[in-house]
Amino acid sequence: MTPFADRLANVVRRKGPLCVGIDPRWDMLPAPVRARWCEYAPADRVAFAYDDFATRVLELVRPYAGVVKPQAAFFEQAGPVGLTVLQRVMRKAKEMGFVTILDAKRGDIASTAAAYAEAAFTGFTTYDETTPVWDADALTINPYLGRDAVEPFLQVAKAAGRGVFVLVRTSNAGAGLFQDLVCDGKPVYRHVAAAVAEWNAPTVGACGLGDVGAVVGATHPAELRELREALPGVWLLVPGYGAQGGTAADVKAAYSPDGLGAVVNSSRGVTFPFHPDDSHWEAKVLAAVQQATAELKP
């Protein structure tokens, strides 16, 4: 299998760095989508509406974006049927040719981390038969339990030709509470970045980038520039563009000189640029993805 980093590079070369975040919210869905499922039980109606909406969004953005990032929490909120829908959305996205990033921010002790990693990438095995679960191309992970908790994700991802994106400098307002604490003369996020560089180095592919990426928010442009320089062989997953306030000018600091190096996520900005009662919601999604693709062009 082509390494994850090279598959991602191929997609970014063809369609640009935009990553569309699939973060469905019931109250923000188009009114006609919600109405189609009102006869079902509450959790089921939410799950089925998410499936309906996410599938249409994938169809609309497909010509303009090559990467999608479903956020597991919103599907999980709809219960067991919601998780089944997440599985369907992940499968549909891969069938459409997207590179898929499962945004679940996993992180736990080693044995549990291994189970999370297998669920994300390879599936579970019984009697020598493996059943896929999420079958993601990449997974977001939390490194704050240390190397032994990260190692299972690295091992399973490597064996399966998949990737991970490690939280380094996140886009939320409170990120600095811990990430900016100074330890041994530099902030904690720089220590995490150094570990990411170490984990990534053995995985560097033909594109000059590896399979272990870093999550670095667009809402901290100075740190984004700093980390791009510190992590030349590392893919950056950049949230915070659009609805969270990051601009196209901010995120371009994440690109490598060859135009690769980063995928820039937009969730609400692309998928919810409309009022729920707007009958032209599809046209507005299409306009939003076209604008984001143009703005983010390296």
C-alpha positions, 0 to 999 in steps of 0.5 A: 500500500502507498504510505499515508503521507504520499496518498495525502500528498497526491490528493493535496496536489490534485485538489488543494489543502482544504479538509472539510470537517463533518460536524453535524448539529441537529439545530443547524441542519436544513429544515427539509432534512430534519423534516424527512426523519421526524417520524422516527424516535428522537435519537434515530431521527438525529442519526438518520438526518446526519447520514442524509446531510453528510452524504449530500455534503460529501457529494457537493464538496467532492470536486473541490476537496480531497480530505474530510474529517468526520468528528466522532462526538456528534455522531456518538451523541446520537447513540448506537444508530449514530455510530452506525451512521458514522461508519457509513459516512466513513465508508461512503467518503472512502468510496468517493475517493476522499482521504478520511481523518477520524477526529476522535482525539484518542489517548489512553493507556497502552492496552486501551490505546491498542484497541482504539487504534485497531478500531480506527484502522484495521478492525477487530479479529476473531477466529482469523477473520478481521472485521473493519470498524472505522477504516480511517486513513488517519486518526487524531490522537492526544499525546499527554499520557506519554510514549507508551500510550502513543506507541500502539497508535504508531505501530498499528498505523504503520502496519496498516499504511495509515497516519496519525495527527498528534495534538500539538498546539490546538486552536481553542481559546484555552489551549495555552493553559497547559500547552504554553507552560514553560518546561526546561526553557521552552513551552510544553507544545515545543516538547510535544512537537519534538516528540512528533518529529522523532516519531515521524522521521522513520515514516517519511515517504517519497513526498518528503513528509511522514505519516505522523502529523501535528495538529496546529491551530490557525488561531495561533499564527505565530506558533503556526509559523514557528512549528512549520519551521521546526517540523519540516517533514511533518504534515500539519492538520490546521483547524481554526480556519473560517468560523473560528477566526483563522484567515487564509493568510494565517494558514499559508504559513503552514505550507511547505515551499512545494505547496504541500505540508498542510491540510486546512480544516473548515467545518462550519464555514463550509458545511453550515453557511446557511440558515436552517430555513434557507431553501438554497442551502446546497448552493451556499455549501457549494459557494463556500467550498469553492471560496475556501478552495480558492482562498487556500490555494498555495 
